[in-house]
Amino acid sequence: MSALAVVAALYGVVLAALFAYGVNSYVLLARRRSWRAPVCPQRTLNWPRVTVQIPVYNERDVATRVIEAAGRLRYAGAFDVQVLDDSTDDTVGMVADAVAALRARGVEASHVRRGHRRGFKAGALADALALTDAPFLLLLDADFVPPEDLLERCIPHFEQANVACVQTRWGHLNRDASALTRGQALGIDVHFSVEQRARAAAGWPVCFNGSGGVWRRAAIDAAGGWSADTLTEDLDLSYRAWLEGYRVVYLDDVVCPAEIPEHIGAFKAQQRRWARGSTATARKLLGRIWRSPASVGEKLQATLHLTHYNVHPLMLASALLALPLGWLAPAHSSWWTLLPPLALATGGPLAMAMATRAERGVSRRGLVSELVGLMILGTGLTLSNTGAVLAGLRDRAGVFERTPKGGRRSSYAVADRLGVYELIAGALCAALAVWLVQRAIFSMAPFLMLYAAGLSCVGVATLREQREGATERPP
């Protein structure tokens, strides 16, 4: 077999994998059409007790706000608030004051301090279960502001015994703060308005998103409890509960607003955590999933869901293979057959984004700018997320890089050292695209230019933050 045939075969494998993820975007869009909002049952039992759990670690900019919001929840039954505070800075005092203010208003609240950070968020949630006997738990991350009627609208759905969790849709407190936040907001909206709806409509696994959802304690126990052996404890627990016969109800009309990272370093850290954690969860659970009695369709969708961050190493592989492919192929080679699958794979996420924004009535001008932002973020994370996926394949556990919140004036930020490498990678992709065009091999050039634009923009933004001192770690 010639060298060209070997390289072409490898490129074909990469292209086929990207094609599969792209096609699944259209499958999700089609399934989304049959989604109907779940009917809220009439309550026939007394309102059960609920514990509101708020895991906190060094969140001086937002901790007080979420605690006050939890105290404003309107609920016919009894509820209490647990602030699970692993902080090591002055957040501790702020949380203590906010909890004391809730108690003064007659709200049952506790400030839980562990004195360590073992297991990170999952460890805090697991330890806190021993401190409450409530049969239901509302989980809120520090940057969320729940609507006052959240519990009243979620709890009735637990009349069905097989409901493990009720997940609300995330809203955005700072969508229009910058192009970065608008691009992120669109990506989050796609996840909820297309992916969550489609999975719910088709009967495929619907997952808890880590915040803004209520859990049945019995389902947590049946699934084996919170586990810290991946960095996405929410995804891990959701699939383990599904394997035990439970399901997650998704409420699209109950919106729980939260902040979006306004620093590129914080956003990249969040995406690395999700990419590594999703990959580690796939490594942990895919064997169990494929041995389960679930249908082939459910197993396939679970696999695509848990491994969807693989698109980043696949994109990197396609860029790397373009060089030997262009070198070995004769000039003026006819590679036009590659265009349809490449375009289809690239167009899938864009189609989901367009459907999401059309539903919300955004202007054409706004739609174009948000789509461009989403594409730049998607391709610009190629290097960062590829490293995270490889780390997830190597081992399950890792250091939990939290996502600092608090807007542009956040007291915290995350150091990111990839900016120079992203700029270099972007320049190489652009140069490779020009070289392929000069050799009259046109099919791969547009996608290489897309990678170049994304990597360059993300690299420039990362270096700008470093220069401004925004990515220095706080003491």
Secondary structure, DSSP 8 states (H G I E B T S, - for coil): --HHHHHHHHHHHHHHHHHHHHHHHHHHHHHHTT----------S----EEEEEEESS-TTTHHHHHHHHHT---SS-EEEEEEE---STHHHHHHHHHHHHHHTT-EEEEEE-SS-TTHHHHHHHHHGGG---SEEEE--TTB---TTHHHHHGGGGGSTTEEEEEEEEEETTGGG-HHHHHHHHHHHHIIIIIIHHHHHHT------SSSEEEEHHHHHHTT----SSS-HHHHHHHHHHHTT-EEEEEEEEEEEE----SHHHHHHHHHHHHHHHHHHHHHHHHHHHHSS--HHHHHHHHHHHTGGGHHHHHHHHHHHHHHHHHHS-TT---GGGHHHHHHHHHHHHHHHHHHHHHTT--HHHHHHHHHHHHHHHHHTHHHHHHHHHHHHH-S---------SGGG-S-------HHHHHHHHHHHHHHHHHHHHTT--TTHHHHHHHHHHHHHHHHHHHHHHHHTTT----
